[in-house]
Amino acid sequence: MLQVLPSHIANLIAAGEVIQRPCNVVKELMENAVDAGATSVVVVINDSGRTLIQVIDNGCGMTPQEAALCFERHATSKLEKAEDLYNINTYGFRGEALASIAACADVTLKTRKQECECGTEIHIAENSIISQSETSCPVGTNIAVRNIFYNVPARRKFLKSDNVEYRQIVSEFIRVALTRISVEFRLIHNSKDVFHAQPAATVKQRITQLCGKEIAKDLITAQTDTNIVKIQGFIGRPEFARKSQPNQYLFVNGRFFKSPLLHKAIIKAYGNLIPDSTSPSYFLFLELAPGSTDVNIHPSKTEIKFEDEGVIFEIVTACVKEAIGEGSFVPSIDFDTEGAPEIPVLKTGFQGGTRHLTAPKINYDPLFNPFDEEKKNGAKWNSSAEWNSNREDFTATARFDGNPLFEDGHAPVAAAHTGNSYPATEEDTATTGYNGFFGEDNACANPTLVVKGKYILTTVKSGLMLIDIGRARERIFYERYLGSITTATQPVQELMFPETMDLDHNSYHLLMENAEMLKSLGFDIRPFGENCIVVYGTPATFADHNLNIKESMDSIIAGLQEIGKDLEQEFKEKIAAQLVAKSSLGRPQAINNAQAQDIIDSLFACSTPNTTPQGNPVMAIITMEELAGKLM
């Protein structure tokens, strides 16, 4: 039977569209405060918004009649006629936010206008006014939202952990605070000040207040002005692109929005300047005629439809590309730095008193060739052939002394493997296992040749096998490390000089939330001040292989954001692959015959010896036919 839904059910449905989690409440209330002309906005959060979300502003306030009416659906002061939808210059305009909040939480509103002697207090729950009375309160609005989703248990059940919800609230707070630099914003969580952003003179200062000095100092200016769109803001330098990049903000006419299209335009502008799977930071503010955009295509108003999407795409790409070009060659001078001491530069040859200061000289021999030492030590071919002009490309392995691959000098016993797809011929793969490559009689006695510390060349049944030493070591250490963290806790190697890192607020809390789990991976991470960590230890497996700590932390943050604890094994595999890529395992290294044989033995003891964790080939077979063809 067809029927019209009761208003309280309709409001709950609307609440599900507009208010999906506590951060949506923060966003809507902060936007209302800014629309009301507030110069100060205070956000108070308890238990990541589960028990309390309170927003206090000094805006224009409301009359008693307006205070009661504001909780009705589609009650708004922003629209009067249909044409107004195409000329929106405010955050809110549909009048759904307060009605949706009141449908799923307990709400108390206190408000007063400048001309009113007394304020109004309203208590409302499930869209029903429980009480309304006069009260003493300052000019502006104070709205407290308690026990969100108390009447919708299913939705409350599906809220994430407190840390996840808190990070979402911080993100929404920053998005609003970035657009109004003349407004004071303050965020308090569980009675502790998290942010206190005073009115800023420039956008760069506001970015520094909210995202930190480390981010702000790596930004370059991007701006352009066309008949279609005006763009102002900042982009990150290519060398600071990261896998985990929380500082990506797009605004149109003062409103934050998400746009995969414009994100692609920005990435296109960077081209090959940034590695794959990384992305830069950006803070771009677009100004267009209100009639050329549609902000009413999504309940949360974070998606926007442009009238000329293709043109906007090309303009953004050109603007970013131009900024990168200028920022790469022009020295960075930050005029927004406050309180920094001016240190004069001492000129070469400056004379002060009786002293004459000059730059120190470095003595070096420009003709020095380290490979001459190797020749003196007798690194020669046991062959009468001179190898013509290519002999310098090969290095005899018998005379090199290097660090053994394994501490005890022994490699694990090579295990037989079946079903693997090695890059070999049918003759090579006819016999399963390690010996199938080399022949059963001389599997471990084949001559090996090391080429410039990068490749191992050895004979196989069908010709020659070429093994990339760096990639082989990556596969070996990946499986060793992954096996250790899967079955037990990875030992921690303490750093002689602990690494200090400044992070953005959300990345800091993400690492602290997972500190114990990261300890099992071999990372000893501890807090050090506000949004700062100190890495005291790294996995013992990589102790001798120059692990890049900052890049490793970036990979861990990206993995936690993408995968998290829900898929812990997948996370471990991802981190293990990233760590071997961030170490020095892939670099050329002089090794001797025994070490080359250790690598071969250990490689074929791996479950997947033919590729690196990233999927790159480790080895290749050069057949006898191919060798013969080279001599034709």
C-alpha positions in Angstrom: 0.0 0.0 0.0 1.4 3.3 -1.0 1.9 5.9 1.8 3.9 9.0 2.6 6.6 8.4 5.1 6.3 10.0 8.5 8.5 13.1 9.0 10.8 11.5 11.6 11.5 8.5 9.3 12.1 10.8 6.3 14.5 12.9 8.4 16.4 9.7 9.4 16.8 8.8 5.8 18.1 12.3 5.0 20.4 12.1 8.0 21.9 9.0 6.5 22.8 10.9 3.4 24.1 14.1 5.0 25.4 12.8 8.4 27.3 9.6 8.0 29.8 10.0 10.8 30.8 12.6 13.4 33.1 14.5 11.0 30.1 15.4 8.9 28.5 17.1 11.9 31.7 19.1 12.5 31.8 20.1 8.8 28.1 21.3 8.7 28.3 23.2 12.0 31.6 24.9 11.1 30.3 25.9 7.7 27.1 27.4 9.3 29.3 29.3 11.7 31.4 30.8 8.9 28.2 31.6 6.9 26.9 33.5 10.0 29.9 35.9 9.8 31.8 34.5 12.8 35.3 35.8 13.4 36.0 33.1 16.0 35.0 29.4 15.8 35.7 26.9 18.6 35.1 23.2 18.1 35.0 21.0 21.2 35.1 17.2 20.7 34.8 14.4 23.3 35.5 10.7 22.5 36.1 11.5 18.8 32.7 12.9 18.5 30.7 9.9 19.9 29.6 11.7 23.0 30.0 15.4 22.2 30.4 17.7 19.3 30.1 21.3 20.2 30.7 24.3 17.9 30.7 27.9 19.4 30.8 31.0 17.2 30.4 34.7 17.6 28.4 35.1 14.4 25.1 37.0 13.9 23.0 34.5 16.0 19.3 33.9 15.7 16.0 35.2 17.1 13.8 32.9 19.1 11.6 32.3 16.1 14.6 31.5 13.8 16.1 29.2 16.5 12.9 27.0 16.4 12.6 27.1 12.7 16.2 26.2 11.8 15.6 22.5 12.7 12.9 22.2 10.1 13.9 20.5 6.8 14.8 22.9 4.0 14.6 25.9 6.3 17.2 28.3 4.9 18.0 31.9 4.6 20.2 31.4 1.5 17.6 30.7 -1.2 14.4 32.5 -2.2 13.9 31.5 -5.8 15.1 28.8 -8.2 17.6 31.1 -9.9 19.5 31.5 -6.6 20.7 27.9 -7.1 23.0 29.2 -9.9 24.5 32.0 -7.8 25.6 30.3 -4.5 28.3 32.0 -2.6 27.8 30.4 0.8 28.6 27.0 2.3 25.1 25.9 3.2 21.9 26.6 1.3 19.6 23.5 1.4 18.7 23.7 5.1 19.2 20.0 5.6 22.1 19.9 8.0 20.5 20.8 11.3 17.4 18.8 10.6 19.5 15.7 9.8 21.6 16.2 12.9 18.6 16.6 15.1 17.2 13.4 13.7 20.0 11.2 14.9 21.4 13.0 18.0 20.5 14.9 21.2 21.0 18.6 20.4 21.1 21.7 22.6 21.2 25.2 20.9 22.0 28.5 22.6 21.9 31.6 20.4 21.5 35.4 20.6 21.4 38.3 18.2 23.2 41.5 18.9 19.9 43.5 19.3 18.3 41.0 21.7 18.8 41.3 25.4 18.3 37.6 26.1 19.2 34.5 24.2 17.3 31.4 23.3 18.0 27.8 24.4 16.3 24.9 22.7 16.6 21.2 23.5 15.7 18.9 20.6 15.8 15.2 20.0 14.5 13.0 17.1 13.3 16.3 15.5 11.0 17.1 18.4 11.5 20.2 20.5 11.7 19.1 24.1 12.1 22.5 25.6 12.5 26.1 24.6 13.4 29.0 27.0 15.2 32.3 27.4 18.8 32.1 28.6 21.8 34.3 29.2 24.5 33.8 26.5 26.9 35.8 24.4 26.1 37.0 20.8 26.4 34.1 18.4 25.5 30.4 18.4 26.5 27.6 20.7 25.3 24.2 19.5 26.1 20.9 21.3 25.4 17.5 19.7 25.5 14.6 22.1 25.4 10.8 21.6 25.3 10.8 17.8 23.3 7.9 16.4 21.9 6.9 19.8 18.6 6.1 18.1 20.2 4.3 15.1 22.2 1.5 16.7 23.1 -0.1 13.3 24.8 3.1 12.1 26.6 3.7 15.4 27.9 0.1 15.3 29.6 0.7 12.0 31.6 3.7 13.1 35.3 3.2 13.0 37.7 3.3 15.9 38.1 6.5 17.9 41.4 7.2 16.2 40.0 6.9 12.7 37.0 9.1 13.5 39.2 11.6 15.1 41.5 11.8 12.1 38.4 12.4 9.9 37.3 15.3 12.2 40.7 16.9 11.9 40.6 16.7 8.1 37.2 18.4 8.0 38.4 21.1 10.5 41.5 21.8 8.3 39.4 22.0 5.1 37.2 24.7 6.5 40.0 26.6 8.4 42.1 26.9 5.2 39.4 28.8 3.4 38.9 31.6 5.9 42.3 32.9 7.0 40.8 35.9 8.7 38.8 33.8 11.1 40.2 32.3 14.4 39.7 28.6 14.6 40.3 26.4 17.6 39.9 22.6 18.0 39.7 21.0 21.5 39.6 17.2 21.9 39.0 15.6 25.3 39.9 18.9 27.0 43.2 19.3 25.1 44.0 22.0 22.6 44.8 20.4 19.2 44.8 23.4 17.0 44.6 27.1 17.7 44.9 29.0 14.4 44.9 32.8 14.9 43.8 35.0 12.1 46.5 34.8 9.4 47.8 37.5 7.0 48.4 35.1 4.2 47.4 31.6 3.1 50.9 30.4 3.5 50.8 31.4 7.2 47.5 29.5 7.6 49.0 26.4 6.0 51.9 26.6 8.4 49.5 26.8 11.4 47.5 23.8 10.3 49.9 21.6 8.4 53.3 22.4 9.9 56.4 24.3 8.9 57.9 21.3 7.2 55.1 21.2 4.6 54.9 25.0 4.2 58.6 25.5 3.5 58.5 23.0 0.6 55.8 24.7 -1.3 56.1 26.9 -4.4 53.6 29.4 -5.7 51.1 28.5 -8.4 48.9 31.2 -10.0 47.2 32.1 -13.2 44.3 34.4 -14.3 42.2 33.7 -17.3 38.7 34.7 -18.5 37.4 31.3 -17.4 39.1 30.6 -14.0 41.5 32.3 -11.7 43.9 30.0 -9.8 46.0 30.8 -6.8 47.8 28.6 -4.3 50.8 26.4 -3.7 52.1 23.1 -5.0 54.8 20.9 -3.5 58.2 20.6 -5.1 58.7 17.4 -7.1 61.5 16.0 -4.9 59.0 16.0 -1.9 56.4 13.8 -3.5 55.3 11.1 -1.2 53.3 7.8 -1.2 51.2 9.0 1.7 50.1 12.5 0.9 47.4 14.0 3.1 48.0 17.6 2.0 46.0 17.7 -1.2 43.3 20.4 -1.2 41.2 21.9 -4.0 38.8 24.7 -3.4 36.4 26.5 -5.7 34.9 29.8 -4.6 36.0 29.1 -1.0 34.4 25.6 -0.9 36.5 22.4 -0.6 35.8 19.8 -3.2 37.2 16.5 -4.5 37.9 16.0 -8.1 39.7 13.0 -9.6 39.8 14.9 -12.9 41.7 17.8 -11.6 44.0 15.6 -9.5 44.9 13.8 -12.8 45.5 17.2 -14.3 48.0 18.1 -11.6 49.8 14.7 -11.8 50.0 15.2 -15.6 51.8 18.5 -15.1 54.5 16.8 -13.0 55.1 14.2 -15.7 58.2 12.1 -15.0 59.5 14.5 -12.3 57.9 12.3 -9.6 58.2 8.5 -9.2 55.2 6.3 -9.9 52.9 5.7 -7.0 53.8 9.0 -5.4 51.9 12.3 -5.5 52.7 15.9 -4.6 51.1 18.2 -2.1 48.9 21.0 -3.4 46.7 23.8 -2.0 44.9 25.3 -5.0 42.1 27.9 -4.8 39.9 28.3 -8.0 37.6 31.2 -8.6 34.9 30.9 -11.2 31.6 32.6 -12.0 29.1 30.9 -9.7 26.9 30.1 -12.7 29.6 28.0 -14.3 29.6 25.4 -11.5 27.0 23.1 -9.9 27.6 22.4 -6.2 24.3 20.7 -5.7 25.1 17.2 -7.2 26.0 15.5 -3.9 24.4 15.6 -0.4 27.8 16.4 1.2 28.5 19.1 -1.5 32.1 17.8 -1.9 31.6 17.1 -5.6 31.3 19.8 -8.1 30.2 19.8 -11.8 32.1 22.3 -14.0 30.5 23.7 -17.2 33.8 23.5 -19.1 35.6 20.6 -17.5 38.0 20.1 -20.4 39.1 23.7 -20.4 39.5 23.8 -16.6 41.7 20.6 -16.9 44.1 22.1 -19.4 44.3 25.4 -17.5 45.1 23.6 -14.2 47.8 21.5 -16.0 49.4 24.5 -17.6 49.3 26.5 -14.3 51.0 23.7 -12.3 53.6 23.0 -15.1 54.5 26.7 -15.2 54.9 26.8 -11.4 57.1 23.8 -11.4 59.3 25.3 -14.1 59.7 28.6 -12.2 60.1 27.0 -8.8 62.9 24.7 -10.0 65.2 27.5 -11.0 64.2 30.5 -8.9 65.6 30.4 -5.3 62.9 30.1 -2.7 62.5 33.2 -0.5 59.8 32.8 2.2 58.6 36.3 3.2 56.0 34.7 5.5 58.6 33.5 8.0 58.0 35.1 11.4 60.5 35.5 14.1 63.4 34.0 12.1 66.8 35.6 12.9 68.7 37.2 10.1 72.2 35.6 9.8 74.6 37.6 7.6 76.5 35.6 5.0 80.3 35.7 5.5 82.0 36.7 2.2 85.0 34.8 1.0 88.2 36.8 1.8 86.5 39.0 4.4 89.0 40.7 6.6 88.2 41.3 10.2 90.8 42.7 12.5 94.1 40.9 11.9 92.5 37.8 10.5 92.0 36.9 6.9 89.3 34.2 6.3 89.4 32.1 3.2 87.5 29.1 2.0 89.3 25.8 2.8 90.8 23.9 -0.1 90.3 20.2 -0.8 93.3 18.2 -2.0 92.5 15.4 -4.4 93.9 13.6 -7.3 91.7 14.0 -10.4 93.5 11.1 -12.1 92.8 8.6 -9.3 91.1 5.4 -10.5 90.1 3.0 -7.8 89.9 0.1 -10.3 93.7 0.4 -10.8 94.1 -1.0 -7.3 92.1 -4.1 -8.3 94.4 -4.6 -11.2 97.4 -4.4 -8.9 95.9 -7.0 -6.6 95.9 -9.5 -9.5 92.3 -9.5 -10.7 93.0 -11.2 -14.0 91.2 -13.6 -16.3 92.4 -17.2 -16.3 92.3 -17.2 -20.0 94.6 -16.4 -22.9 91.9 -14.3 -24.6 92.1 -10.6 -24.1 88.3 -10.1 -24.6 89.3 -7.2 -26.9 87.7 -3.8 -26.0 85.1 -5.3 -23.8 87.4 -6.8 -21.1 86.9 -3.8 -18.8 83.2 -4.7 -18.5 84.0 -7.9 -16.7 85.5 -8.4 -13.2 87.1 -11.6 -12.1 85.5 -12.7 -8.8 88.3 -14.8 -7.3 90.3 -11.9 -5.8 87.5 -9.7 -4.4 87.0 -9.5 -0.6 83.5 -8.3 0.5 81.0 -8.7 3.3 79.4 -12.1 3.2 75.7 -12.2 2.4 75.1 -14.2 5.5 76.7 -13.6 8.9 77.8 -17.2 9.4 79.1 -17.5 5.9 76.7 -20.2 4.9 73.7 -20.1 2.7 70.5 -22.0 3.3 70.2 -25.4 1.5 68.6 -25.0 -1.9 65.1 -26.4 -1.9 63.4 -28.0 -4.8 60.7 -26.0 -6.5 58.0 -27.2 -8.8 55.5 -25.2 -10.7 57.5 -22.0 -10.9 57.6 -20.0 -14.1 61.3 -19.5 -14.6 62.5 -17.5 -17.6 64.2 -20.5 -19.1 63.8 -22.9 -22.0 62.0 -26.1 -22.0 65.3 -28.0 -21.6 66.1 -26.0 -18.5 62.7 -26.6 -16.9 62.4 -30.2 -17.8 64.0 -31.2 -14.6 62.3 -29.8 -11.5 64.2 -28.0 -8.8 67.5 -26.2 -8.5 69.6 -28.8 -10.3 67.3 -28.6 -13.3 69.0 -25.4 -14.4 72.6 -26.5 -14.2 72.6 -30.2 -14.8 72.8 -32.8 -12.1 76.5 -33.4 -12.2 77.8 -29.8 -11.8 74.9 -27.9 -10.2 77.0 -26.3 -7.5 80.3 -26.2 -9.3 79.5 -24.1 -12.3 81.9 -21.3 -13.0 80.5 -17.9 -12.0 81.4 -14.5 -13.4 80.5 -11.2 -11.8 80.0 -8.3 -14.2 80.7 -4.9 -12.5 79.1 -6.0 -9.3 75.7 -6.0 -10.9 75.2 -9.3 -12.6 76.2 -12.9 -12.1 76.9 -14.9 -15.2 76.9 -18.7 -15.0 76.4 -21.6 -17.4 73.2 -23.6 -17.6 72.2 -26.6 -19.8 70.8 -24.4 -22.6 73.4 -21.7 -22.5 74.1 -18.8 -20.0 72.1 -17.6 -17.1 72.3 -13.9 -16.2 71.2 -13.0 -12.6 70.7 -9.4 -11.5 72.5 -9.3 -8.1 70.5 -6.4 -6.7 67.1 -7.9 -7.6 68.1 -11.3 -6.4 69.1 -9.8 -3.0 65.7 -8.0 -2.8 63.9 -11.3 -3.4 66.0 -13.1 -0.8 65.7 -10.5 1.9 62.0 -10.0 1.2 61.2 -13.6 1.9 63.5 -13.7 4.9 62.0 -10.6 6.4 58.4 -11.6 5.6 59.0 -15.1 7.1 60.4 -13.6 10.3 57.5 -11.1 10.9 54.9 -13.7 10.0 56.0 -16.3 12.5 57.5 -14.1 15.2 58.4 -10.6 16.1 61.3 -9.1 14.1 64.3 -8.1 16.2 65.0 -4.4 16.5 68.4 -3.0 15.6 68.9 0.2 17.7 70.2 3.2 15.7 73.3 4.9 16.8 71.7 8.2 15.8 67.9 8.1 16.2 66.0 9.8 13.4 63.6 12.6 14.2 60.7 13.3 11.9 58.0 16.1 11.9 54.7 14.8 10.6 51.3 16.2 9.8 48.8 15.7 12.6 46.9 12.8 11.1 50.0 10.8 10.1 51.4 11.3 13.6 48.3 9.8 15.2 48.2 7.0 12.7 51.7 5.9 13.6 51.1 6.2 17.3 47.9 4.2 17.0 49.8 1.3 15.4 53.1 1.7 17.4 52.8 -1.8 18.9 52.1 -3.5 15.6 55.0 -1.7 14.0 57.2 -2.9 16.9 56.5 -6.4 15.7 57.8 -5.4 12.3 61.1 -4.2 13.8 60.4 -0.5 14.2 60.9 1.3 17.5 58.9 4.5 17.2 58.2 6.9 20.0 56.5 10.3 20.3 58.6 13.4 20.7 56.7 16.6 21.2 53.8 17.8 19.1 53.3 15.8 15.8 56.9 14.6 16.0 58.3 11.1 16.3 61.7 9.6 16.9 62.7 6.3 15.2 65.0 4.6 17.7 65.3 1.2 15.9 64.7 -0.5 12.5 64.4 -4.2 11.5 67.5 -6.1 12.2 67.3 -7.8 8.8 68.2 -4.5 7.2 70.8 -3.4 9.7 73.7 -3.5 7.2 71.8 -2.3 4.2 71.3 1.5 4.7 67.5 1.5 5.1 66.1 4.9 4.1 64.1 5.6 7.3 62.1 8.6 6.1 61.0 6.9 2.9 60.2 3.7 4.9 58.0 5.7 7.3 56.2 7.3 4.3 55.5 3.8 2.9 54.2 2.6 6.3 51.9 5.6 6.6 50.6 5.0 3.1 50.1 1.3 3.8 48.2 2.0 7.0 46.0 4.6 5.2 45.2 2.2 2.4 45.0 -1.2 4.1 45.1 -0.7 7.9 44.8 -3.5 10.5 41.9 -5.2 8.8 44.2 -6.9 6.3 47.3 -7.3 8.4 49.1 -10.0 6.3 48.5 -7.9 3.1 49.9 -4.9 5.0 53.0 -6.9 6.0 53.6 -8.0 2.5 53.3 -4.5 1.2 55.7 -3.1 3.8 58.2 -5.9 3.3 58.3 -5.1 -0.4 58.7 -1.4 0.2 61.5 -1.9 2.7 63.7 -3.9 0.3 63.1 -1.2 -2.3 64.2 1.5 0.1 67.4 -0.3 1.2 70.7 -0.5 -0.5 70.2 -4.1 -1.5 69.7 -3.2 -5.2 73.0 -1.3 -5.6 76.0 -2.8 -7.4 78.4 -4.5 -4.9 81.8 -6.2 -5.4 81.4 -9.9 -4.4 83.6 -12.9 -4.6 82.9 -16.4 -6.0 81.7 -17.8 -2.6 79.3 -14.9 -2.2 78.0 -15.2 -5.8 77.3 -18.9 -5.1 75.5 -18.0 -1.9 73.3 -15.7 -3.8 72.5 -18.4 -6.3 71.8 -20.9 -3.6 69.6 -18.6 -1.6 67.7 -17.3 -4.6 66.6 -20.8 -5.6 65.6 -21.5 -2.0 63.0 -18.8 -2.4 59.4 -19.6 -3.2 59.4 -17.2 -6.2 63.0 -16.7 -7.3 62.3 -15.4 -10.8 60.8 -12.0 -9.9 61.4 -9.2 -7.3 58.6 -8.3 -4.8 57.7 -5.5 -7.3 57.4 -8.0 -10.2 60.7 -7.2 -12.0 62.6 -10.2 -13.6 65.5 -11.4 -11.6 67.2 -13.6 -14.2 67.3 -14.3 -17.9 68.5 -17.2 -20.1 70.8 -16.6 -23.1 70.5 -19.7 -25.2 73.3 -21.2 -27.2 71.4 -20.3 -30.4 71.4 -16.6 -29.3 75.1 -16.8 -28.5 75.8 -18.3 -31.9 73.8 -15.6 -33.6 76.0 -12.9 -32.0 79.0 -14.4 -33.7 77.5 -14.7 -37.1 
